Every structure is written in structure tokens, then in C-alpha cells.
Amino acid sequence: MGTRDVILDAAATVIRTRGMANATTREIAKAAGYSEATLYKHFTGKVELLVAVLRERSPGFAHLARAMGDDDADLTTGLTAIATAAIAFYTDNFPMLASIFSDPSILAAHNAGLREVGAGPHRVNEAVVDYLRHHQERGTIRRDADLYAAAGLLVGACFQHAFLGHMNWSDRRPDREAAAGFAAMTTAALR
């Protein structure tokens, strides 16, 4: 395993354990068994590390990316795959990201860092809009459908479902059942 991979594994562990706001590059480097200088040879800072952890160490991200790329699936089937992956992604990463909101200056710095690397939570919505646009071009979604609203409703429902799971909400539906329901409602609204 290369140095970059060791650092990513350590970052994933430290950030998931301590939260993004409380994790330091020094702590991550130490957990990886390297100096902070070595960490900075591979990553510009904590935000770039977080983005790499989300992309490369989150099973939900990989599933989400695959689901978004399957434009040939039936609309409801495709949206169910996207919703299932989004729920898994948010469930896996919510605890790691929640600490960012603990302090306005941390949130502002994090958002600035995301802009620098061209990342951010809006990218999920944009990818869903692109997926829906492809289906609209194929004629499976009506021409006047509001794709931005549909993407927001689907992604927002997945985020809330994952959040409620962390709150141990007792009457929460199972993830797969919720994803299928969110996808069916989105499909119905688009046709």
C-alpha cells in the first residue's frame, strides 16, 4: 500500500472518530505513521483530504457514482439505485461531516476549501439533474418537468432518512424500502 493510501485510511479513521472540525492534519499524519510534511506532499490540506476520503473510502460514493452512470436503466429502477446509494453515502458520512457546522468559521473555511477543489454537496443534486435530463431527452420524463426540484426532493429525502437513522428514530422505514418509495414518488411527479 502506498503512502497516499495509508494517509487516506488514517484520515478516514481520524475524521470519522473525531469529526472533521476536530481532526487535525498533525493527528492524521501521526495516525498514518508519517510526518505532517509527508501528508502535505500528497494533499494540500484537510479539505482535500476529506474530499478524497469521501470519494475513495466511502462505499456509498462509489455506489452513487455507478448508479448515476446507469442511464439505460428504467427510470424508477435507476432512481431507486441512486436513492439507495445516496442513503448509504449520507448514513456513512453524516457523523464525519456534522462537526463542521459547530462553528461558523469552520464552516466558512470548509466551504472555501470545497470551492477551491471544485467539490461540494450541490454536486450530488447536479448529478441527479444530469441523470434526469438524459431521461428527459429519451422521452421518459415530460418536457416541462422541473428537474431541479425533483433532484432536490429525492436527494433531500435521502439525506433526511439518513439523519433520522442517526437519531435512532423508531418508526423509520428500512433503507431499501424508503429508497424505493422516494424513487416511485419522484418518477410519478416527472411523468
C-alpha positions as a Markdown table, in Angstrom:
| # | Residue | x | y | z |
|---|---|---|---|---|
| 1 | Met | 0.0 | 0.0 | 0.0 |
| 2 | Gly | 1.4 | 3.4 | -1.0 |
| 3 | Thr | 1.9 | 6.4 | 1.3 |
| 4 | Arg | -1.2 | 8.2 | -0.1 |
| 5 | Asp | -3.4 | 5.2 | 0.6 |
| 6 | Val | -2.0 | 4.9 | 4.2 |
| 7 | Ile | -2.7 | 8.6 | 4.8 |
| 8 | Leu | -6.2 | 8.3 | 3.3 |
| 9 | Asp | -7.0 | 5.3 | 5.6 |
| 10 | Ala | -5.7 | 7.2 | 8.6 |
| 11 | Ala | -7.7 | 10.3 | 7.6 |
| 12 | Ala | -10.9 | 8.3 | 7.2 |
| 13 | Thr | -10.4 | 6.8 | 10.7 |
| 14 | Val | -9.5 | 10.1 | 12.4 |
| 15 | Ile | -12.2 | 12.1 | 10.7 |
| 16 | Arg | -14.9 | 9.5 | 11.4 |
| 17 | Thr | -13.8 | 9.2 | 15.0 |
| 18 | Arg | -13.2 | 12.9 | 15.9 |
| 19 | Gly | -15.3 | 14.7 | 13.3 |
| 20 | Met | -14.0 | 17.0 | 10.6 |
| 21 | Ala | -13.8 | 20.1 | 12.8 |
| 22 | Asn | -11.8 | 18.3 | 15.5 |
| 23 | Ala | -9.4 | 16.4 | 13.3 |
| 24 | Thr | -6.0 | 17.9 | 12.6 |
| 25 | Thr | -3.5 | 17.2 | 9.8 |
| 26 | Arg | -0.9 | 16.6 | 12.5 |
| 27 | Glu | -3.2 | 13.9 | 14.1 |
| 28 | Ile | -3.9 | 12.3 | 10.7 |
| 29 | Ala | -0.2 | 12.2 | 9.8 |
| 30 | Lys | 0.7 | 10.7 | 13.2 |
| 31 | Ala | -2.1 | 8.0 | 12.8 |
| 32 | Ala | -0.6 | 7.2 | 9.4 |
| 33 | Gly | 2.9 | 7.0 | 10.8 |
| 34 | Tyr | 4.2 | 9.9 | 8.7 |
| 35 | Ser | 5.2 | 13.5 | 9.3 |
| 36 | Glu | 2.9 | 16.3 | 8.5 |
| 37 | Ala | 5.3 | 17.3 | 5.7 |
| 38 | Thr | 4.7 | 13.9 | 4.1 |
| 39 | Leu | 0.9 | 14.4 | 4.3 |
| 40 | Tyr | 1.3 | 17.8 | 2.6 |
| 41 | Lys | 3.2 | 16.2 | -0.3 |
| 42 | His | 0.1 | 14.3 | -1.2 |
| 43 | Phe | -2.7 | 16.7 | -0.1 |
| 44 | Thr | -3.0 | 20.5 | 0.1 |
| 45 | Gly | -4.9 | 20.3 | 3.4 |
| 46 | Lys | -7.7 | 18.9 | 5.4 |
| 47 | Val | -10.5 | 19.7 | 2.9 |
| 48 | Glu | -8.7 | 18.0 | 0.1 |
| 49 | Leu | -8.2 | 15.0 | 2.4 |
| 50 | Leu | -11.9 | 15.0 | 3.2 |
| 51 | Val | -12.9 | 15.1 | -0.4 |
| 52 | Ala | -10.5 | 12.2 | -1.2 |
| 53 | Val | -11.9 | 10.2 | 1.8 |
| 54 | Leu | -15.4 | 10.7 | 0.6 |
| 55 | Arg | -14.6 | 9.7 | -3.0 |
| 56 | Glu | -12.2 | 6.9 | -2.3 |
| 57 | Arg | -13.1 | 5.5 | 1.1 |
| 58 | Ser | -16.8 | 5.8 | 1.1 |
| 59 | Pro | -18.6 | 2.7 | -0.4 |
| 60 | Gly | -21.7 | 4.9 | -0.7 |
| 61 | Phe | -19.9 | 7.3 | -3.0 |
| 62 | Ala | -18.8 | 4.5 | -5.4 |
| 63 | His | -22.3 | 3.1 | -5.5 |
| 64 | Leu | -23.7 | 6.6 | -6.1 |
| 65 | Ala | -21.3 | 7.3 | -8.9 |
| 66 | Arg | -22.2 | 3.9 | -10.5 |
| 67 | Ala | -25.9 | 4.5 | -10.1 |
| 68 | Met | -25.7 | 7.9 | -11.7 |
| 69 | Gly | -23.8 | 6.4 | -14.7 |
| 70 | Asp | -26.5 | 3.9 | -15.5 |
| 71 | Asp | -28.6 | 6.0 | -17.8 |
| 72 | Asp | -30.0 | 2.9 | -19.5 |
| 73 | Ala | -32.0 | 1.6 | -16.5 |
| 74 | Asp | -35.7 | 2.1 | -16.3 |
| 75 | Leu | -36.3 | 5.5 | -14.6 |
| 76 | Thr | -37.8 | 4.1 | -11.4 |
| 77 | Thr | -35.1 | 1.4 | -11.1 |
| 78 | Gly | -32.4 | 3.9 | -11.7 |
| 79 | Leu | -33.8 | 6.4 | -9.2 |
| 80 | Thr | -34.1 | 3.6 | -6.7 |
| 81 | Ala | -30.4 | 2.7 | -7.2 |
| 82 | Ile | -29.5 | 6.4 | -6.8 |
| 83 | Ala | -31.6 | 6.8 | -3.7 |
| 84 | Thr | -30.2 | 3.6 | -2.1 |
| 85 | Ala | -26.7 | 4.8 | -2.7 |
| 86 | Ala | -27.4 | 8.3 | -1.5 |
| 87 | Ile | -28.9 | 7.0 | 1.7 |
| 88 | Ala | -25.8 | 4.8 | 2.2 |
| 89 | Phe | -23.5 | 7.7 | 1.4 |
| 90 | Tyr | -25.2 | 10.1 | 3.8 |
| 91 | Thr | -25.5 | 7.4 | 6.5 |
| 92 | Asp | -21.8 | 6.6 | 6.3 |
| 93 | Asn | -20.6 | 10.2 | 6.2 |
| 94 | Phe | -23.1 | 12.2 | 8.3 |
| 95 | Pro | -21.2 | 11.8 | 11.6 |
| 96 | Met | -17.9 | 12.8 | 10.0 |
| 97 | Leu | -19.4 | 16.0 | 8.4 |
| 98 | Ala | -21.7 | 17.1 | 11.2 |
| 99 | Ser | -19.0 | 18.7 | 13.3 |
| 100 | Ile | -18.3 | 21.2 | 10.5 |
| 101 | Phe | -21.5 | 23.0 | 11.5 |
| 102 | Ser | -20.3 | 23.5 | 15.1 |
| 103 | Asp | -18.6 | 26.8 | 14.4 |
| 104 | Pro | -19.4 | 29.4 | 11.6 |
| 105 | Ser | -15.7 | 30.0 | 11.0 |
| 106 | Ile | -15.0 | 26.2 | 10.5 |
| 107 | Leu | -18.0 | 26.0 | 8.1 |
| 108 | Ala | -16.8 | 29.1 | 6.1 |
| 109 | Ala | -13.3 | 27.7 | 5.8 |
| 110 | His | -14.6 | 24.3 | 4.8 |
| 111 | Asn | -16.8 | 25.8 | 2.2 |
| 112 | Ala | -14.0 | 27.9 | 0.8 |
| 113 | Gly | -11.8 | 24.7 | 0.6 |
| 114 | Leu | -14.5 | 22.8 | -1.2 |
| 115 | Arg | -14.8 | 25.6 | -3.8 |
| 116 | Glu | -11.0 | 25.5 | -4.3 |
| 117 | Val | -11.2 | 21.8 | -5.2 |
| 118 | Gly | -14.4 | 22.1 | -7.2 |
| 119 | Ala | -16.4 | 19.9 | -4.8 |
| 120 | Gly | -19.4 | 20.4 | -2.6 |
| 121 | Pro | -22.8 | 18.9 | -1.6 |
| 122 | His | -24.5 | 20.5 | -4.5 |
| 123 | Arg | -22.6 | 18.2 | -6.8 |
| 124 | Val | -25.0 | 15.3 | -5.9 |
| 125 | Asn | -28.0 | 17.3 | -6.9 |
| 126 | Glu | -26.3 | 18.4 | -10.2 |
| 127 | Ala | -25.5 | 14.8 | -11.0 |
| 128 | Val | -29.1 | 13.7 | -10.4 |
| 129 | Val | -30.3 | 16.6 | -12.6 |
| 130 | Asp | -28.0 | 15.4 | -15.4 |
| 131 | Tyr | -29.3 | 11.8 | -14.9 |
| 132 | Leu | -32.9 | 13.1 | -15.1 |
| 133 | Arg | -32.1 | 15.3 | -18.1 |
| 134 | His | -30.8 | 12.2 | -20.0 |
| 135 | His | -34.1 | 10.5 | -19.3 |
| 136 | Gln | -36.0 | 13.6 | -20.4 |
| 137 | Glu | -34.1 | 13.6 | -23.7 |
| 138 | Arg | -35.1 | 10.0 | -24.1 |
| 139 | Gly | -38.8 | 10.9 | -23.6 |
| 140 | Thr | -39.3 | 9.1 | -20.3 |
| 141 | Ile | -39.8 | 12.3 | -18.4 |
| 142 | Arg | -42.2 | 15.0 | -19.6 |
| 143 | Arg | -40.6 | 18.1 | -21.2 |
| 144 | Asp | -42.0 | 20.6 | -18.6 |
| 145 | Ala | -40.8 | 18.7 | -15.6 |
| 146 | Asp | -38.8 | 20.7 | -13.0 |
| 147 | Leu | -35.6 | 18.5 | -12.9 |
| 148 | Tyr | -34.0 | 20.7 | -10.2 |
| 149 | Ala | -37.0 | 20.4 | -7.9 |
| 150 | Ala | -37.2 | 16.6 | -8.5 |
| 151 | Ala | -33.5 | 16.2 | -7.7 |
| 152 | Gly | -33.8 | 18.3 | -4.6 |
| 153 | Leu | -36.8 | 16.3 | -3.4 |
| 154 | Leu | -35.1 | 12.9 | -4.0 |
| 155 | Val | -31.7 | 13.9 | -2.5 |
| 156 | Gly | -33.3 | 15.8 | 0.4 |
| 157 | Ala | -35.5 | 12.8 | 1.3 |
| 158 | Cys | -32.4 | 10.5 | 1.3 |
| 159 | Phe | -30.5 | 13.0 | 3.5 |
| 160 | Gln | -33.3 | 13.3 | 6.0 |
| 161 | His | -33.8 | 9.5 | 6.1 |
| 162 | Ala | -30.1 | 9.0 | 6.9 |
| 163 | Phe | -30.2 | 11.8 | 9.5 |
| 164 | Leu | -33.2 | 10.1 | 11.2 |
| 165 | Gly | -31.3 | 6.8 | 11.2 |
| 166 | His | -28.6 | 8.5 | 13.3 |
| 167 | Met | -31.2 | 9.9 | 15.6 |
| 168 | Asn | -32.5 | 6.3 | 16.1 |
| 169 | Trp | -36.0 | 7.2 | 15.0 |
| 170 | Ser | -38.0 | 4.2 | 15.9 |
| 171 | Asp | -40.6 | 4.3 | 13.1 |
| 172 | Arg | -38.2 | 4.9 | 10.3 |
| 173 | Arg | -38.6 | 2.6 | 7.3 |
| 174 | Pro | -35.8 | 0.3 | 6.2 |
| 175 | Asp | -33.4 | 2.0 | 3.8 |
| 176 | Arg | -34.3 | -0.1 | 0.7 |
| 177 | Glu | -38.0 | 0.4 | 1.3 |
| 178 | Ala | -37.5 | 4.2 | 1.7 |
| 179 | Ala | -35.3 | 4.4 | -1.4 |
| 180 | Ala | -38.0 | 2.6 | -3.5 |
| 181 | Gly | -40.7 | 4.9 | -2.1 |
| 182 | Phe | -38.7 | 8.1 | -2.8 |
| 183 | Ala | -37.9 | 6.9 | -6.4 |
| 184 | Ala | -41.6 | 5.9 | -7.1 |
| 185 | Met | -42.8 | 9.3 | -5.9 |
| 186 | Thr | -40.2 | 11.2 | -7.9 |
| 187 | Thr | -41.0 | 9.1 | -11.0 |
| 188 | Ala | -44.7 | 9.8 | -10.6 |
| 189 | Ala | -44.0 | 13.6 | -10.3 |
| 190 | Leu | -41.9 | 13.6 | -13.5 |
| 191 | Arg | -44.3 | 11.7 | -15.9 |
